Structures are given as C-alpha cells and as structure tokens.
Amino acid sequence: MPGPRHFLEVYDLRREEFVEVIRTAVEFKRSGYPSSSLKGRFIALLFEKPSTRTRVSFTSAISRLGGTFDYLSSNDLQLARGEPVYDVGRVLSRYVDGLVCRVRRHADLLELAENSRVPVINALSDRHHPCQALADLMTVYELKGKFEGVKVAFVGDGNNVATSLMQACALVGADFAIASPRGYWIPEEERRKAERVAEETGAQLTFTEDPEEAVRSADFVYTDVFVSMGFEAESQERMRAFLPRYRVTEQLISKASPEARFMHCMPVKRGEEVEPSVADGPRSVMYDQAENRMHTEAALLHLIYSVWRWI
C-alpha cells in the first residue's frame, strides 16, 4: 500500500492542485469555511522555531474546519533531548491524522515524512516555506485576477521564502526576478529545478545582483528580513552585504510598475530591509498576505482530507 503524500515544498503539488488551493481559499474568504471538513481529525503542530502568523493561522484554520489540534513546542518534544527523528515520525503518526512541522533543518522534515503514516505539511524549514508561497500567490491572484503576465520581484536574501516564491511563480506561469548580493543567492539546485518548470509554463526567471533590474516593470516588489532565525551570528556580515543597496525604498519601488504593490512575509524590520513609508504606505499588501495564510492553509487542509483524500 503506498504511503501518504506530503507537502514539503511547492513542487509536491501539481500546477492544477496549487491553483485549486488558491481558488478554494478565495472562496473560503468570500463565503466562509465548511465547518465539518476536518470533523474527527486531529492535527499535531510540531514547532521547533517560534511563530506568530504560522501558529495562529494554522490553529485558527483547523478549528474553523471543525478539527482539533495539539501544539508541541521545542520544549515539549523529545527531539530536544536527542530522540531520533524517525521515532518521532513513526510514533506520532499513529496518534494523529496529520503533522504540521516548523523545523530548523529540512533534512529532519524529510526524515519525519519518510517515517510518517500521515501527511506531513512543511510550516517552515531552512530550505522551504511553501505555505507562505500559497498565501503570496493568493494575494497576487486577488489583486491581478491572473498569474500569466504578472511579474513578482524579490529583493534581498535568497532564503527559504524566496525559494518557495520562485517555485510558486514558475509553477503558475508568473514571471519572477530576484536581486541578491553574491553569496546570498537561491541555491543553484533550486534555481535549476525552477527553470525546468518555467520552461513548461512560460514563466521568465531572472537572477541578478542589481535591485533596479529586478524590480523593473514588476507588479509586486517583495522583501524579507536580512537576518532570519538561526543566522543571528552572521548579523553584522549580512548587514554589510545588504545595506543600503538592497533596502526597498520609495526610490527603488518607483522603478517598478506604477501600480506595483509591496509584499513582505513578516515580521518586518522597518528601516532595515524596507523604508517605513513603503511598509506602511498605500502600496503595502503585507497584512493581506498575513490574513491569506489562514485561508490558504484552510483550503490546503480541506482538500487534503476531504477532496484529494491523501489519508
């Protein structure tokens, strides 16, 4: 009997499935959630890293769909005391219907999934943040009504958020450009994988060191913090690499489309990666992105358990 499917990176969904999540989320936001979609389902949230939006958006989505959950922080997990990852996956998946995991190492997530009897959802790892990408593309779809012919530009660190955003844009046929200093680019393996997908969908991918080149004619200009969790020891080195060139300023965003919107996954450090007037100005849609985390995660869970029947 084949094992369950997992959502560990964007490309674990086919294009039609990814779009179905977005369209379902739009409908949920407009008309409300099916309150019995997760009735009788129990979801465990395993979080090795602190969280605000991810934790509350998932717990709210599960509750609104009629499911129940348990939240396990790093202090609650025996992983912190050296228990093998495969044992955690093998045991917990006998108790619950799904595992939502926010982990330090993507390798641990892969091991959890390999040893789980139930679907594992990546709520963030050091390599991917696919649930954020779902919310990002929902926001794009709400504002543009399409993906083809839309350009999303990312300015800053080629981190997990940028990687998943690139994957999502390539998958749905949206153009994607990223400007990062050398040494902070999206890993080559991930770039090549996205380029193969883009060849099929017609998306244009651009990788550059020049922020102005990246944002030229962009419909959305996206950034993230320059020092993510786990990289605090590199703080001074990173600030030297990114500032001031990679800060999203009024001047930089003026190089984009006249109607360009500003995006950020939050938390935001105003004055570092973005000027306060941009983050809090009329172009900003970062609060819509944050809200859409709940809608897309609800749609994903609904489809996994009530439509696609991954378990």
Backbone hydrogen bonds in HBPLUS format (Angstrom, degrees):
<---DONOR---> <-ACCEPTOR-->    atom                        ^
c    i                          cat <-CA-CA->   ^        H-A-AA   ^      H-
h    n   atom  resd res      DA  || num        DHA   H-A  angle D-A-AA Bond
n    s   type  num  typ     dist DA aas  dist angle  dist       angle   num
A0007-PHE N   A0120-VAL O   2.92 MM 113  6.26 162.9  1.95 158.1 163.8     1
A0122-ASN N   A0007-PHE O   2.82 MM 115  6.12 161.3  1.85 164.6 158.1     2
A0012-ASP N   A0009-GLU O   2.98 MM   3  5.65 161.7  2.01 125.7 127.5     3
A0013-LEU N   A0010-VAL O   3.04 MM   3  6.03 165.5  2.06 128.4 131.5     4
A0017-GLU N   A0014-ARG O   2.96 MM   3  5.16 121.4  2.32 102.2 117.8     5
A0018-PHE N   A0014-ARG O   2.89 MM   4  6.19 162.1  1.93 163.7 169.1     6
A0019-VAL N   A0015-ARG O   3.00 MM   4  6.25 168.6  2.01 158.0 160.3     7
A0020-GLU N   A0016-GLU O   2.96 MM   4  6.02 145.0  2.08 133.3 143.4     8
A0021-VAL N   A0017-GLU O   2.98 MM   4  6.30 148.9  2.07 149.5 156.5     9
A0022-ILE N   A0018-PHE O   3.22 MM   4  6.62 159.4  2.27 147.2 152.0    10
A0023-ARG N   A0019-VAL O   2.92 MM   4  6.19 169.7  1.93 157.3 159.6    11
A0024-THR N   A0020-GLU O   2.89 MM   4  5.91 155.5  1.95 144.1 151.3    12
A0025-ALA N   A0021-VAL O   2.87 MM   4  6.03 155.2  1.93 148.1 155.2    13
A0026-VAL N   A0022-ILE O   2.92 MM   4  6.22 155.1  1.98 151.4 157.9    14
A0027-GLU N   A0023-ARG O   3.10 MM   4  6.32 153.9  2.17 141.0 147.6    15
A0028-PHE N   A0024-THR O   2.85 MM   4  6.16 155.8  1.91 149.8 157.0    16
A0029-LYS N   A0025-ALA O   2.90 MM   4  6.11 161.1  1.94 150.8 155.5    17
A0030-ARG N   A0026-VAL O   3.04 MM   4  6.21 146.7  2.15 140.2 149.2    18
A0031-SER N   A0027-GLU O   2.78 MM   4  5.83 167.3  1.79 158.2 161.4    19
A0032-GLY N   A0028-PHE O   2.73 MM   4  4.66 146.8  1.83 131.9 136.5    20
A0037-SER N   A0034-PRO O   3.20 MM   3  5.61 168.5  2.21 123.5 123.2    21
A0039-LYS N   A0036-SER O   3.18 MM   3  4.83 167.9  2.19 102.6 104.6    22
A0038-LEU N   A0065-LEU O   2.72 MM  27  5.30 171.8  1.72 150.5 148.0    23
A0041-ARG N   A0038-LEU O   2.87 MM   3  5.22 157.9  1.92 140.0 138.5    24
A0068-THR N   A0041-ARG O   3.09 MM  27  6.44 164.9  2.12 161.5 166.3    25
A0097-ASP N   A0042-PHE O   2.77 MM  55  5.43 170.2  1.78 161.4 164.4    26
A0043-ILE N   A0068-THR O   2.93 MM  25  6.34 163.8  1.96 149.1 151.6    27
A0070-ASP N   A0043-ILE O   3.11 MM  27  6.66 140.6  2.27 148.7 155.3    28
A0044-ALA N   A0098-GLY O   2.99 MM  54  6.29 166.9  2.00 162.7 158.9    29
A0100-VAL N   A0044-ALA O   2.86 MM  56  6.20 168.8  1.87 163.4 167.1    30
A0045-LEU N   A0070-ASP O   2.84 MM  25  6.09 170.1  1.85 170.1 170.1    31
A0072-LEU N   A0045-LEU O   2.74 MM  27  5.89 169.6  1.75 174.4 173.5    32
A0046-LEU N   A0100-VAL O   2.79 MM  54  6.12 150.6  1.88 151.8 161.8    33
A0102-ARG N   A0046-LEU O   2.81 MM  56  6.22 162.2  1.84 158.2 161.9    34
A0047-PHE N   A0072-LEU O   2.84 MM  25  6.10 171.4  1.85 163.8 166.7    35
A0048-GLU N   A0102-ARG O   2.72 MM  54  5.90 165.1  1.74 172.2 173.4    36
A0056-VAL N   A0052-THR O   3.13 MM   4  6.22 172.2  2.13 156.5 158.0    37
A0057-SER N   A0053-ARG O   2.84 MM   4  5.67 156.5  1.90 146.3 154.0    38
A0058-PHE N   A0054-THR O   3.14 MM   4  6.10 160.8  2.18 142.3 147.3    39
A0059-THR N   A0055-ARG O   3.00 MM   4  6.19 169.8  2.01 153.9 157.3    40
A0060-SER N   A0056-VAL O   2.90 MM   4  5.82 156.4  1.95 142.4 149.5    41
A0061-ALA N   A0057-SER O   2.96 MM   4  6.00 156.7  2.02 138.6 145.6    42
A0062-ILE N   A0058-PHE O   2.89 MM   4  6.08 168.1  1.90 156.9 159.5    43
A0063-SER N   A0059-THR O   3.06 MM   4  6.14 163.5  2.09 142.9 147.6    44
A0064-ARG N   A0060-SER O   2.91 MM   4  6.06 163.2  1.94 152.3 157.1    45
A0065-LEU N   A0061-ALA O   3.08 MM   4  6.23 136.7  2.27 142.5 153.4    46
A0065-LEU N   A0062-ILE O   3.25 MM   3  5.23 131.5  2.50  93.9 106.6    47
A0067-GLY N   A0062-ILE O   2.90 MM   5  5.16 153.4  1.97 160.7 151.9    48
A0066-GLY N   A0063-SER O   3.01 MM   3  5.16 160.8  2.05 107.8 112.7    49
A0076-ASP N   A0073-SER O   2.89 MM   3  5.20 142.5  2.03 107.0 118.4    50
A0080-ALA N   A0077-LEU O   3.32 MM   3  6.02 149.6  2.42 113.3 117.4    51
A0081-ARG N   A0078-GLN O   2.86 MM   3  5.06 146.7  1.97 103.4 114.4    52
A0083-GLU N   A0078-GLN O   3.06 MM   5  5.45 168.3  2.07 137.5 134.3    53
A0082-GLY N   A0079-LEU O   3.02 MM   3  5.10 164.2  2.05 109.7 111.4    54
A0087-ASP N   A0084-PRO O   3.14 MM   3  5.41 129.1  2.41 101.1 113.7    55
A0088-VAL N   A0084-PRO O   3.30 MM   4  6.72 154.8  2.37 148.2 154.7    56
A0089-GLY N   A0085-VAL O   3.01 MM   4  6.37 163.4  2.04 157.5 161.3    57
A0090-ARG N   A0086-TYR O   2.95 MM   4  6.05 161.9  1.98 144.8 149.9    58
A0091-VAL N   A0087-ASP O   2.94 MM   4  6.00 157.9  1.99 148.8 154.1    59
A0092-LEU N   A0088-VAL O   2.95 MM   4  5.84 156.9  2.00 150.2 155.7    60
A0093-SER N   A0089-GLY O   3.29 MM   4  5.91 154.9  2.35 134.0 140.9    61
A0094-ARG N   A0091-VAL O   2.94 MM   3  5.47 158.8  1.99 115.8 122.8    62
A0095-TYR N   A0092-LEU O   2.88 MM   3  5.25 152.7  1.95 111.1 120.0    63
A0096-VAL N   A0092-LEU O   3.22 MM   4  6.43 145.3  2.34 155.4 165.2    64
A0099-LEU N   A0119-PRO O   3.00 MM  20  6.40 163.3  2.03 159.5 164.2    65
A0121-ILE N   A0099-LEU O   2.78 MM  22  6.19 161.8  1.81 162.3 168.0    66
A0101-CYS N   A0121-ILE O   2.91 MM  20  6.18 167.0  1.93 175.0 177.6    67
A0123-ALA N   A0101-CYS O   2.70 MM  22  5.26 160.4  1.74 141.8 143.9    68
A0103-VAL N   A0124-LEU O   2.88 MM  21  6.27 143.1  2.01 170.1 167.9    69
A0108-ASP N   A0105-ARG O   3.05 MM   3  5.46 132.3  2.28 106.0 117.3    70
A0109-LEU N   A0106-HIS O   3.02 MM   3  5.00 116.1  2.44  94.8 110.8    71
A0110-LEU N   A0106-HIS O   2.98 MM   4  6.36 156.9  2.04 155.5 161.3    72
A0111-GLU N   A0107-ALA O   3.09 MM   4  6.34 151.4  2.17 140.9 148.5    73
A0112-LEU N   A0108-ASP O   2.85 MM   4  6.12 154.6  1.91 149.0 156.2    74
A0113-ALA N   A0109-LEU O   2.94 MM   4  6.19 166.4  1.96 153.4 156.4    75
A0114-GLU N   A0110-LEU O   2.95 MM   4  6.11 156.2  2.01 144.2 151.0    76
A0115-ASN N   A0111-GLU O   3.22 MM   4  6.35 136.3  2.42 139.3 148.8    77
A0115-ASN N   A0112-LEU O   3.13 MM   3  5.34 135.3  2.34 100.0 112.0    78
A0116-SER N   A0113-ALA O   3.21 MM   3  5.06 171.6  2.22 106.5 108.2    79
A0125-SER N   A0128-HIS O   2.95 MM   3  5.41 150.3  2.04 165.4 170.1    80
A0132-GLN N   A0129-HIS O   3.18 MM   3  5.64 130.7  2.44 109.0 120.7    81
A0133-ALA N   A0129-HIS O   3.35 MM   4  6.73 152.5  2.43 145.4 153.2    82
A0134-LEU N   A0130-PRO O   3.07 MM   4  6.40 147.7  2.18 144.9 152.9    83
A0135-ALA N   A0131-CYS O   3.32 MM   4  6.61 160.7  2.36 142.6 146.0    84
A0136-ASP N   A0132-GLN O   2.89 MM   4  6.16 154.7  1.95 150.8 159.0    85
A0137-LEU N   A0133-ALA O   2.94 MM   4  6.11 165.6  1.96 153.0 155.2    86
A0138-MET N   A0134-LEU O   2.95 MM   4  6.14 144.4  2.08 143.8 154.3    87
A0139-THR N   A0135-ALA O   3.02 MM   4  6.22 155.0  2.08 144.2 150.3    88
A0140-VAL N   A0136-ASP O   3.02 MM   4  6.39 153.2  2.09 144.6 152.2    89
A0141-TYR N   A0137-LEU O   2.92 MM   4  6.05 160.7  1.96 141.9 147.2    90
A0142-GLU N   A0138-MET O   2.84 MM   4  6.10 156.9  1.90 152.5 158.6    91
A0143-LEU N   A0139-THR O   3.19 MM   4  6.35 154.5  2.26 145.4 151.2    92
A0144-LYS N   A0140-VAL O   2.84 MM   4  5.91 153.4  1.91 155.6 163.5    93
A0145-GLY N   A0141-TYR O   2.69 MM   4  4.74 144.4  1.81 126.7 136.3    94
A0150-VAL N   A0147-PHE O   3.12 MM   3  5.51 154.3  2.19 135.8 134.0    95
A0175-ASP N   A0150-VAL O   2.82 MM  25  6.03 147.9  1.92 167.1 169.0    96
A0219-ASP N   A0151-LYS O   2.89 MM  68  5.33 149.5  1.98 134.1 143.7    97
A0220-PHE N   A0151-LYS O   3.22 MM  69  6.61 138.7  2.40 153.6 160.5    98
A0152-VAL N   A0175-ASP O   2.90 MM  23  6.17 164.0  1.93 145.0 147.7    99
A0177-ALA N   A0152-VAL O   2.99 MM  25  6.44 153.4  2.06 151.7 156.7   100
A0153-ALA N   A0220-PHE O   2.82 MM  67  6.03 171.0  1.83 156.6 159.7   101
A0222-TYR N   A0153-ALA O   2.71 MM  69  5.97 162.1  1.75 160.8 167.2   102
A0154-PHE N   A0177-ALA O   2.75 MM  23  6.20 158.8  1.80 155.4 162.2   103
A0179-ALA N   A0154-PHE O   2.93 MM  25  6.44 153.0  2.01 158.3 166.9   104
A0155-VAL N   A0222-TYR O   2.85 MM  67  6.23 159.2  1.89 167.2 171.1   105
A0156-GLY N   A0179-ALA O   2.94 MM  23  6.25 170.7  1.95 168.0 171.0   106
A0158-GLY N   A0184-TYR O   2.81 MM  26  5.57 149.5  1.90 161.3 167.7   107
A0163-THR N   A0159-ASN O   2.91 MM   4  6.12 157.4  1.96 152.0 159.0   108
A0164-SER N   A0160-ASN O   3.06 MM   4  6.23 167.0  2.08 148.5 151.0   109
A0165-LEU N   A0161-VAL O   2.96 MM   4  6.09 156.2  2.02 148.0 155.4   110
A0166-MET N   A0162-ALA O   2.89 MM   4  6.03 160.7  1.92 149.2 154.2   111
A0167-GLN N   A0163-THR O   2.99 MM   4  6.25 162.8  2.02 149.6 154.1   112
A0168-ALA N   A0164-SER O   2.93 MM   4  6.11 162.3  1.96 148.5 153.0   113
A0169-CYS N   A0165-LEU O   2.94 MM   4  6.15 165.5  1.97 154.5 158.1   114
A0170-ALA N   A0166-MET O   3.00 MM   4  6.17 170.1  2.01 156.0 158.8   115
A0171-LEU N   A0167-GLN O   2.94 MM   4  6.10 153.0  2.01 146.6 154.5   116
A0172-VAL N   A0168-ALA O   3.08 MM   4  6.32 156.4  2.14 153.4 157.5   117
A0173-GLY N   A0169-CYS O   2.97 MM   4  5.92 122.0  2.32 144.8 159.0   118
A0174-ALA N   A0169-CYS O   2.89 MM   5  4.71 140.5  2.04 143.1 143.3   119
A0176-PHE N   A0204-GLN O   2.87 MM  28  6.27 160.7  1.90 158.6 164.3   120
A0206-THR N   A0176-PHE O   2.86 MM  30  6.33 146.7  1.97 148.0 157.1   121
A0178-ILE N   A0206-THR O   2.92 MM  28  6.29 150.9  2.00 150.2 158.0   122
A0208-THR N   A0178-ILE O   3.02 MM  30  6.30 160.9  2.06 166.0 168.6   123
A0180-SER N   A0208-THR O   3.05 MM  28  6.60 149.4  2.15 155.1 156.9   124
A0184-TYR N   A0181-PRO O   2.97 MM   3  5.69 150.5  2.06 146.0 148.4   125
A0190-GLU N   A0187-PRO O   2.99 MM   3  5.45 121.8  2.34 109.2 122.8   126
A0191-ARG N   A0187-PRO O   3.02 MM   4  6.38 155.1  2.08 152.0 160.0   127
A0192-ARG N   A0188-GLU O   2.90 MM   4  6.09 167.7  1.91 160.5 162.2   128
A0193-LYS N   A0189-GLU O   3.13 MM   4  6.28 154.5  2.20 139.5 146.6   129
A0194-ALA N   A0190-GLU O   3.03 MM   4  6.22 160.8  2.07 148.1 152.6   130
A0195-GLU N   A0191-ARG O   2.90 MM   4  6.12 151.1  1.98 148.8 157.6   131
A0196-ARG N   A0192-ARG O   3.11 MM   4  6.38 148.7  2.22 145.8 152.5   132
A0197-VAL N   A0193-LYS O   3.29 MM   4  6.64 153.3  2.37 142.7 149.4   133
A0198-ALA N   A0194-ALA O   2.82 MM   4  6.06 160.1  1.85 152.6 158.7   134
A0199-GLU N   A0195-GLU O   3.06 MM   4  6.22 142.4  2.21 141.4 149.5   135
A0200-GLU N   A0197-VAL O   2.99 MM   3  5.42 137.2  2.17 107.9 119.3   136
A0201-THR N   A0197-VAL O   3.18 MM   4  6.55 146.8  2.29 145.7 155.5   137
A0202-GLY N   A0198-ALA O   2.77 MM   4  5.47 141.2  1.92 149.7 154.8   138
A0214-ALA N   A0210-ASP O   3.14 MM   4  6.45 158.1  2.19 152.6 158.9   139
A0215-VAL N   A0211-PRO O   3.05 MM   4  6.27 161.2  2.08 154.7 158.1   140
A0216-ARG N   A0212-GLU O   3.19 MM   4  6.04 126.4  2.49 138.5 149.5   141
A0218-ALA N   A0215-VAL O   2.89 MM   3  5.08 163.2  1.92 135.5 132.0   142
A0257-SER N   A0218-ALA O   2.95 MM  39  5.37 161.5  1.98 137.6 142.0   143
A0261-ARG N   A0219-ASP O   2.99 MM  42  6.39 155.9  2.05 139.9 141.4   144
A0221-VAL N   A0261-ARG O   2.86 MM  40  6.26 160.6  1.89 163.8 169.8   145
A0263-MET N   A0221-VAL O   2.82 MM  42  5.97 159.1  1.87 146.7 147.7   146
A0223-THR N   A0263-MET O   3.17 MM  40  6.61 147.6  2.28 146.1 151.4   147
A0231-PHE N   A0228-SER O   3.00 MM   3  5.65 156.3  2.06 143.5 144.5   148
A0234-GLU N   A0231-PHE O   2.93 MM   3  5.47 152.0  2.00 115.8 124.4   149
A0235-SER N   A0232-GLU O   3.10 MM   3  5.11 162.0  2.13 113.6 114.4   150
A0238-ARG N   A0234-GLU O   2.85 MM   4  5.95 162.3  1.88 166.0 172.0   151
A0239-MET N   A0235-SER O   2.94 MM   4  6.16 159.9  1.99 153.3 158.7   152
A0240-ARG N   A0236-GLN O   3.12 MM   4  6.33 154.2  2.19 146.6 152.9   153
A0241-ALA N   A0237-GLU O   3.15 MM   4  6.39 145.6  2.27 139.7 149.0   154
A0241-ALA N   A0238-ARG O   3.03 MM   3  5.00 118.5  2.42  93.6 109.2   155
A0242-PHE N   A0238-ARG O   2.92 MM   4  6.13 152.9  1.99 156.8 163.4   156
A0243-LEU N   A0239-MET O   2.96 MM   4  5.57 159.4  2.01 142.9 148.3   157
A0246-TYR N   A0242-PHE O   2.83 MM   4  5.25 164.5  1.85 168.3 170.3   158
A0247-ARG N   A0244-PRO O   3.27 MM   3  5.69 170.4  2.28 118.6 120.7   159
A0248-VAL N   A0273-GLU O   2.85 MM  25  6.16 169.3  1.86 138.9 138.0   160
A0275-GLU N   A0248-VAL O   3.01 MM  27  6.34 160.3  2.05 161.2 157.1   161
A0253-ILE N   A0249-THR O   2.96 MM   4  6.20 174.0  1.97 158.4 159.4   162
A0254-SER N   A0250-GLU O   3.08 MM   4  6.12 132.1  2.32 136.9 148.5   163
A0255-LYS N   A0252-LEU O   3.00 MM   3  5.58 160.0  2.04 115.2 121.6   164
A0256-ALA N   A0253-ILE O   3.10 MM   3  5.35 158.5  2.15 106.5 113.3   165
A0260-ALA N   A0257-SER O   2.91 MM   3  4.95 161.8  1.95 118.9 118.6   166
A0262-PHE N   A0283-ARG O   2.85 MM  21  5.48 158.3  1.90 115.9 122.9   167
A0285-VAL N   A0262-PHE O   2.91 MM  23  6.01 158.7  1.96 168.5 165.4   168
A0272-GLU N   A0269-LYS O   3.03 MM   3  5.71 160.5  2.07 138.9 142.0   169
A0271-GLY N   A0274-VAL O   2.72 MM   3  5.59 167.6  1.73 164.0 162.4   170
A0278-VAL N   A0275-GLU O   2.96 MM   3  5.39 142.7  2.10 111.4 122.1   171
A0279-ALA N   A0275-GLU O   3.05 MM   4  6.38 167.8  2.07 160.7 163.5   172
A0280-ASP N   A0276-PRO O   2.88 MM   4  5.85 159.9  1.92 153.1 157.6   173
A0281-GLY N   A0278-VAL O   3.31 MM   3  4.94 161.1  2.35  96.5 102.0   174
A0284-SER N   A0281-GLY O   3.17 MM   3  5.72 155.9  2.23 115.7 122.2   175
A0288-ASP N   A0285-VAL O   3.09 MM   3  5.26 123.4  2.43  99.7 114.0   176
A0289-GLN N   A0285-VAL O   3.03 MM   4  6.43 155.9  2.09 152.6 159.6   177
A0290-ALA N   A0286-MET O   3.05 MM   4  6.25 156.6  2.11 138.4 144.4   178
A0291-GLU N   A0287-TYR O   2.99 MM   4  6.23 160.2  2.03 144.7 149.4   179
A0292-ASN N   A0288-ASP O   2.87 MM   4  6.04 157.4  1.92 149.5 156.5   180
A0293-ARG N   A0290-ALA O   3.25 MM   3  5.42 150.7  2.34 100.5 108.9   181
A0294-MET N   A0291-GLU O   3.07 MM   3  5.86 132.1  2.31 119.3 127.1   182
A0296-THR N   A0292-ASN O   2.95 MM   4  5.99 169.4  1.96 150.6 153.4   183
A0297-GLU N   A0293-ARG O   2.99 MM   4  6.00 157.7  2.04 147.1 153.8   184
A0298-ALA N   A0294-MET O   2.94 MM   4  6.03 153.0  2.02 143.8 151.5   185
A0299-ALA N   A0295-HIS O   2.96 MM   4  6.15 156.1  2.01 142.4 149.3   186
A0300-LEU N   A0296-THR O   2.85 MM   4  6.04 158.1  1.90 146.1 152.1   187
A0301-LEU N   A0297-GLU O   2.98 MM   4  6.15 168.0  1.99 148.6 151.4   188
A0302-HIS N   A0298-ALA O   2.88 MM   4  6.02 164.2  1.90 151.2 156.3   189
A0303-LEU N   A0299-ALA O   2.95 MM   4  6.10 163.9  1.98 150.8 154.8   190
A0304-ILE N   A0300-LEU O   2.91 MM   4  6.08 164.1  1.94 153.3 158.1   191
A0305-TYR N   A0301-LEU O   3.05 MM   4  6.15 164.8  2.08 154.0 156.8   192
A0306-SER N   A0302-HIS O   2.80 MM   4  5.48 149.9  1.88 145.9 154.4   193
A0307-VAL N   A0303-LEU O   3.14 MM   4  4.66 146.7  2.25 115.5 122.5   194
A0308-TRP N   A0303-LEU O   2.56 MM   5  5.51 162.9  1.59 154.2 160.8   195
A0310-TRP N   A0304-ILE O   2.95 MM   6  5.48 160.7  1.99 152.8 159.2   196
